C-alpha cells in the first residue's frame, strides 16, 4: 500500500481511532496497540507494544502483546478491518473458555479478529524460533492442542472480515 494503514481516513477520523472505538464498544478491559512507538497513535495515551521479535509480521505483534497483557486472552483486531463490529467481537468472546481462544473460518482461518489465550505463548515462541509466521499453521496446531476453538463464519458475517489493501478501499 505504501503507507501506514492506521493513518487512513475513515468516517471522519483515522482508521486506528475507529478501531479503538470499536474495541471500547465491545467492552474491552484493556486496549493495547501493537506497532512502532512512533506511529500515528504515539500520543494517544494507550500502551504501545513494539514487536519483541522483528520481521515476524502479525505473529510477532501477537506474541509481544500476549506477553504483556494483563488478562488471560487478547483480542487481535487488525487495523484494516473497519467493518468489524463490537457485536461480532462480543459473539467471539462468548465462545472463549479459560485457556482456550477462538477464531472463525471461511475458506481459511480468520486470525486477525480472534481471541488468543496466554497459554499460546510457548507455541508462539516455538513458531517464531523456527521462522514459521503462518497464522493458518499456528491456529491449526493450537486447535489440535486444545488451545483454540474454531467455528464457521456465517455468510452474512463475512463482510466484517473485508480488509483494506489499498487507500481507495
C-alpha positions as CSV (number, residue, x, y, z in Angstrom):
1,X,0.0,0.0,0.0
2,X,3.0,2.3,0.6
3,X,1.6,3.9,3.8
4,X,0.6,3.1,7.3
5,X,-3.0,1.8,7.2
6,X,-3.6,3.1,10.7
7,X,-3.5,6.7,9.3
8,X,-6.1,6.1,6.5
9,X,-9.2,8.3,6.9
10,X,-12.4,6.5,7.8
11,X,-15.7,8.2,8.8
12,X,-14.0,11.5,9.7
13,X,-11.1,10.1,11.7
14,X,-8.1,7.8,11.3
15,X,-8.7,4.1,10.9
16,X,-6.9,3.3,14.1
17,X,-9.2,5.6,16.0
18,X,-12.2,3.9,14.6
19,X,-10.8,0.5,15.7
20,X,-10.2,1.8,19.2
21,X,-13.8,2.9,19.4
22,X,-15.0,-0.5,18.2
23,X,-12.9,-2.1,20.9
24,X,-14.3,0.2,23.6
25,X,-17.8,-0.6,22.5
26,X,-17.0,-4.3,22.7
27,X,-16.2,-3.9,26.4
28,X,-12.5,-4.5,26.1
29,X,-11.0,-4.3,29.6
30,X,-7.5,-3.3,28.3
31,X,-6.6,-1.8,25.0
32,X,-3.0,-2.2,23.8
33,X,-1.6,-1.1,20.4
34,X,0.8,-3.4,18.7
35,X,3.1,-1.3,16.4
36,X,6.1,1.0,16.3
37,X,6.2,3.6,19.1
38,X,6.4,6.4,16.6
39,X,3.2,5.6,14.8
40,X,0.2,7.9,14.3
41,X,-1.1,6.8,17.7
42,X,2.1,7.7,19.6
43,X,0.4,10.4,21.6
44,X,-2.8,8.5,22.1
45,X,-2.3,7.6,25.8
46,X,-2.6,3.9,25.0
47,X,0.2,1.5,25.8
48,X,2.1,0.8,22.6
49,X,3.9,-2.6,22.3
50,X,6.7,-3.0,19.8
51,X,7.4,-6.4,18.5
52,X,10.0,-8.3,20.6
53,X,10.9,-10.3,17.5
54,X,11.3,-8.2,14.5
55,X,10.3,-9.2,10.9
56,X,7.7,-11.7,12.1
57,X,4.7,-9.8,10.9
58,X,1.5,-10.0,12.9
59,X,2.7,-13.2,14.7
60,X,5.4,-11.1,16.4
61,X,2.9,-8.5,17.4
62,X,0.6,-11.1,18.9
63,X,3.5,-12.7,20.8
64,X,4.6,-9.4,22.3
65,X,1.1,-8.3,23.2
66,X,0.1,-11.6,24.8
67,X,3.3,-11.5,26.8
68,X,2.5,-8.0,28.2
69,X,-1.3,-8.2,28.5
70,X,-2.8,-8.2,32.0
71,X,-5.6,-10.5,31.1
72,X,-5.8,-14.2,30.1
73,X,-6.9,-13.5,26.5
74,X,-6.0,-11.0,23.9
75,X,-8.3,-10.0,21.1
76,X,-6.3,-9.3,18.0
77,X,-8.1,-6.8,15.8
78,X,-6.3,-5.8,12.7
79,X,-6.4,-2.0,11.9
80,X,-7.5,-2.7,8.3
81,X,-10.9,-4.4,9.1
82,X,-13.1,-1.3,9.5
83,X,-16.4,-3.3,9.1
84,X,-15.8,-5.4,12.2
85,X,-18.4,-4.7,14.8
86,X,-18.3,-4.7,18.6
87,X,-21.3,-7.1,18.5
88,X,-19.4,-9.6,16.5
89,X,-16.4,-9.4,18.8
90,X,-18.8,-10.0,21.8
91,X,-20.0,-13.1,20.0
92,X,-16.4,-14.3,19.6
93,X,-15.7,-13.7,23.3
94,X,-18.8,-15.7,24.3
95,X,-17.1,-18.8,22.6
96,X,-13.9,-18.5,24.6
97,X,-13.1,-20.6,27.6
98,X,-10.3,-20.2,30.2
99,X,-7.1,-21.2,28.4
100,X,-8.8,-21.5,25.0
101,X,-9.1,-18.9,22.4
102,X,-11.4,-18.7,19.4
103,X,-11.2,-17.9,15.6
104,X,-13.6,-18.2,12.8
105,X,-13.0,-19.7,9.4
106,X,-14.5,-19.5,6.0
107,X,-12.1,-20.9,3.4
108,X,-9.3,-20.4,5.9
109,X,-8.9,-19.2,9.5
110,X,-9.6,-15.5,10.1
111,X,-6.7,-14.8,12.5
112,X,-6.8,-11.0,12.5
113,X,-10.0,-10.8,14.5
114,X,-9.6,-13.6,17.0
115,X,-9.1,-14.2,20.7
116,X,-5.8,-15.8,21.8
117,X,-5.1,-17.2,25.3
118,X,-1.9,-16.5,27.2
119,X,-1.4,-20.3,27.2
120,X,-0.5,-19.9,23.5
121,X,2.8,-18.2,24.3
122,X,5.0,-21.3,24.3
123,X,3.6,-22.3,20.9
124,X,4.2,-18.8,19.5
125,X,7.7,-18.9,20.8
126,X,8.3,-22.2,19.0
127,X,6.9,-20.9,15.7
128,X,9.0,-17.8,15.9
129,X,12.1,-19.7,16.7
130,X,11.5,-21.8,13.6
131,X,10.8,-18.7,11.4
132,X,7.2,-20.0,11.0
133,X,5.0,-17.0,10.7
134,X,1.8,-18.5,9.3
135,X,-1.3,-17.9,11.3
136,X,-3.0,-20.7,9.5
137,X,-0.4,-23.2,10.7
138,X,-0.4,-21.7,14.2
139,X,-4.2,-21.8,14.6
140,X,-4.4,-25.4,13.2
141,X,-1.7,-26.6,15.7
142,X,-3.3,-24.6,18.6
143,X,-6.7,-26.2,17.8
144,X,-5.2,-29.7,17.8
145,X,-3.7,-28.9,21.2
146,X,-7.0,-27.6,22.6
147,X,-5.7,-24.0,22.8
148,X,-8.0,-22.7,20.2
149,X,-11.6,-23.5,19.0
150,X,-12.8,-22.6,15.6
151,X,-16.2,-22.2,14.1
152,X,-17.6,-21.5,10.6
153,X,-18.4,-17.8,9.8
154,X,-21.9,-17.3,8.7
155,X,-22.3,-15.9,5.2
156,X,-24.0,-12.8,6.5
157,X,-20.9,-12.1,8.7
158,X,-18.2,-12.4,6.0
159,X,-18.3,-8.7,5.3
160,X,-16.9,-8.0,8.7
161,X,-13.6,-9.6,7.6
162,X,-13.2,-7.5,4.4
163,X,-9.8,-5.8,4.8
164,X,-8.4,-2.7,3.1
165,X,-5.4,-3.3,1.0
166,X,-5.4,0.0,-1.0
167,X,-6.1,3.6,0.0
168,X,-9.2,3.8,-2.2
169,X,-10.9,1.0,-0.4
